[in-house]
Amino acid sequence: MKPTRDKLADEYPFESNFLDIDGHRLHYVDEGEGEPILCVHGNPTWSFAWRRIVKRFSDKHRVIAIDHIGCGLSDKPQDAPYTLRFHIDNLKRLIEHLDLRGATLVAHDWGGAIGCGAAGELPDRFERLVLMNTAAFRSQRIPFRIAVCRWPVVGPLGVRGLNLFARAALTMAVERKSDFSSSAKAGYLAPYDSWSNRVAIQQFVEDIPLKPNHPSYGTLVGVEQGLERLKSKPTLLVWGMKDWCFSPYFLDEFERRFPDAKVVLLDDVGHYVFEDAPEELAGAIEDFLN
């Protein structure tokens, strides 16, 4: 872990915290004091994606950013289940370990399903939701370029062998490419530097539940049903409208499920909202919290 942290010292200057979960270390950032903000990342990112949010809000809030098992600076066991249920349960363990109450969930990509899954099962611990370019319900919309990563042999070779999924995201997930620094790009890739360290990236892709016989389909149905328990909570939807993966279709579905949500549209922003529009995102969250 230490060489990675040394490389990231300027971009990611936070103290590491760990929670043991069934013999595996789950890494998280825990900065500041006050009303908690819980940041939950997706694939193939890690808590590094929230570095500006941590810096911006930790003067008045307690900001927690998790690394899912298999991601970031957490352990990367080769035999973990890496299912949606696995990640939700791990997040719930962290929430209960830290005794978070009155929390604001901030979630992106797979973090939406994981975060909303945990919040739906622990609704009394959450006060607000901030969701961006994500989903927490069933959908058949899977882009071809992601579907290819699920193919036998071809998928693991590209995702784990050549690191194509994480590398491709550095260009495909951003629109304002001139603002995406080389140090930030290196930060996203740093924890995923070998076949074994990319295990969760591949497993996330394979865990997309498109059919009822998929192991995570029932869990996703439960997450979807749990949204009903969250619809009364103040919700902010911040959406990069140039996202080819979590397109405006998913925003429309969230607006249908959360009709009172505040919506911020970012017209020239892609999937990595926190890289394309860090100031707009932070400003929208700050206005929402106030």
Summary of the structure (lengths in Angstrom):
residues: 290
radius of gyration: 17.3
end to end distance: 37.0
largest distance: 49.7
contacts: 983
relative contact order: 0.15
helix: 46%
strand: 17%
